[in-house]
Amino acid sequence: MKDLYQKIADFYDEAMLAGYYDYKSSALSLGQIIKKNFKVAEIGVGTGLFLEQLCKIKPESQYYGIDYSDKMLKYAKRRLYDTVKLFNEDVLSMQLNEKFDVIFSHGGTWAFLKDILGSHIFGDEKNDRALSNIRYHLNDNGVFAINIQPLPSNSDKLMKDGVLFKQRVEEHYSFCYEDYIFEKDGEVLFQQRCTYQLWKDNKVKEVLERNGFQNSYKTLDGKFRVLKCI
C-alpha cells in the first residue's frame, strides 16, 4: 500500500483540487471544535491540502501531520513550511511522545460514508491496533473526528493539461475496491486499486467501543462525526 501512495503523489493535488474535496468548507466545519492553543493532529496528511486551510482558519493552535508516505510529506513540507510539524510514521506503530486535544482523519485513513465506517487499512486486527494507538495519543478529554463523505460512486473529472481522472467503485458488504485511473488522449498514465475495509450497522459501534471511543455527535453542518474517549 505504501508504494501505491508514493506513486500517486505526483497526481494527488491535481485530482483532489479538481473538485474531489471542498477543503475550505471542511476546515470551517472542523474548526467548530478547535479552541485556542489546542494541539491538533491529522492522520493521513497527504500533501497538506486540508491542514493548509485549517491553519488559516484556526491559526492559534498547534498542528501536526502524520503520513507514512515520505513522498507525500515532501509535498506537504513545501506547502506548509514550518507551520506544521510533520511525522513520517505509520498509525499502527507511531509513538510520538505527544498527547493531542483533537486527532482527525479527513479521508486520509478513515472516513464515514454516510453511516458506514471505511478504512484505508484492511483487516480488523490492523484497524484495532491503529484505532487503539489513536486513543493512546489523545488526552482523556480529547476527541477523534472523522469526516463524513457521500457513498463513493463512479466518476470522471477533467484536470488541467487534458488529464482525465477516473474513479471506479466496486462495493461488497465488508469491503470495496476503488480504482483510480489517470488518462490523457486515451492513454493510461497511472492507475491504482485500493481496497477499503467497511463496517456497517452495529459493527461500527463495536469496532469503535472496543478501541476506546463512543460515537458521540456530528458537527453542526454534518461534515464530521466526533468520537469521544470512553
N, C-alpha and C positions, 0 to 999 in steps of 0.2 A: 504493500500500500504506500509506503513512504516513497518509493521510486516513482509511483504514479504522480504524486503531488510535486515531486521535483520536476517532472517533465511538463506538467500543466502550468507551472508558474509563469512561463513566458506568455501564456494565453489568458491567464486568470483575470487580470484587471480589465481587459477589453470585454471579456464575457460578462463579468459582474456589472460593469458600468453601462452595458448595453440594455439595461432595464431589468436585470435579474433581481436586484435588490434596490430598495429605496433607503439608502444608508442614513440620510439625514432624518427622515421620518422615524426610523427605528431607533436612532440615537436619542431623539427627543423623547421617545417612549421610555427607554431605559433610564434616561435622566430623571424620570419621576421618582426613582427610588435611590438616587445617589445624592448624598449630602456632602457638605464641605469637608475636605480632608479625609474622605473615605479612601481606603485602599481597594482598588478595583482591578480584577484580572480577567482577561479574555482567553478562553481556551479555544485554540484553533484560530489564531490571529490572522493567519494568511499573510497578505501583503499590507495589512494595516488599514484597509479602506474604512472599516467601521470605527476603529479607535481614532482615526483622523477626525471624524465628525464628532465623536463623543468628547474628545479633548477640547474642541471649540465650544461645545455646549456647556460642559461642566469642567472648566479649566482649573478649579481649585481642589481637585482630588489628585491622587497618585495612581498612575496607570501602569499596568504590566501586561505583556503579551506573551503567550506561550504557544509554540508550534514545534512540531518535530521535523519540519522541512526547512533545512538551512537555506535553501534557495528562496523559499517564500520569505524568510526572515531578512534576507539581503534586500529584497524589495521593500519590506516594511521599514527597515532601517533608513533607507533613502527617503521614504515618505514621512516618517515620524521624527527623524533626527534624534535628539536626546530627550524628547518629551515623554517617552515611554521606555520602561526597562523591558528588554526583550530576552526571552529564555528559549534556547533550543533544547526542548525537553519533551518527553513522552508522558502524557497524562497518566498512564498506567504506573509509572515508576518515579515521577518527578518528586524531588524533595527540595523545596525552595527556601526553607527556613523563614517563611513568611506566613502570616495569617491575614486573611482578607475580609473586608466587610461585604463585598459583592464579588462573586465569580459568575461569569456568564458565558453562554455559547450562542452565537448568532449563526447557527447552521454549520459552524466550523467542525464541531464534533457531535453535538446533539441538536435536535430541533423537534418541536411538536408540529405534526402535520394534522392540523385541527386537534383532535383528541388522541391521536396516535403518537407515541413517542418513537422517534427514529434516531439511530446512531450510526456514525461512520465506522465505529468499532464493531466488528462482527463477533458474536458469541457472548452468551450470558456471563461466563466466568470473567472474561476480559472487561466487560462493562461493569460488573460488580467491583472489580479492582479499581477501575477508573473513577467510578462514582464515589467509592469509599475514600479515594485519595482527594477528590474534590472536597468532601466533607471534612477530612483531616486538615485541609488548608483554609477552612473558614473559621472565623470567630464564632463563639456559641450563638451570638445574635446575628450572624451573617446569613446571607441568602444566596441561593443559586438560581439565576434567571436564565431561562431557555426561550428562545424566540419561537413564535407561532407562525407557521407558513401555510399556504394553501396546499392541498394534496398535489403532489408532483404530476405533471402531465407532459405529453409530447409537445415540443415547441421548437420553432425556428426563429433565430434572431440574427439580423444582419448587422455586422460590426463594420468598423472602418476598413478601408482598403479592399472592400468586397469580400471579406471573410464571413462565411455563414457559420453560426454556432447552432448546432442541432442537439436537442436533448430528447432522448428516447427512454421511456419508462416501462418496466415490466414488473407488476406488483404481484406478490404472493402473500399468504397470510402473515407469516412471521419475518419476511424479508422482502426486499425489492432490489431489482437491478436498475441502475441508471447509466445510460451510455451518453458520453459527451463526445461530440464529433465536430471538428473544425474543418471546413471545406472552403476551397476557393476555385472557382471555374470548374466545379465538378471533381476536383482532385482533393483527396483527404490529406490534410496537413498533419493532423494528430487526432487520435481518438483514445478514449479510455473507458473502461467499465468499472463502476463502483458497486459494491454490494452493501446494502444498508440493513441493519437489524431493525425490526419493528416490534413494538409491544402495543397491544390493543386491549380495550375494556379493563378488566380487573388486573391484568398483567402489568399495567402502567403503575398502579398503586403498589403492587407487590415489589417491583424492582426498585422503586424509589424508597419505600419504607425499610426494606432490608439493608439499604445502604445509607440510612440516616436522614432521610428527607420526608417531609409531608407536602403534598400537593396543595399549596396554600391559596393563592389568588392570582388573578391576571392584572396587568397594568390597565389603567382606565381605558386606553384605546385598544386593548386586546392584542397587543403585539408581542407581549412577553408573558410567560407563566412563571411566577415567582415561587420558589420552593424554600420553605423554612427548615431549619435543622431541628431534628427531633431531640 
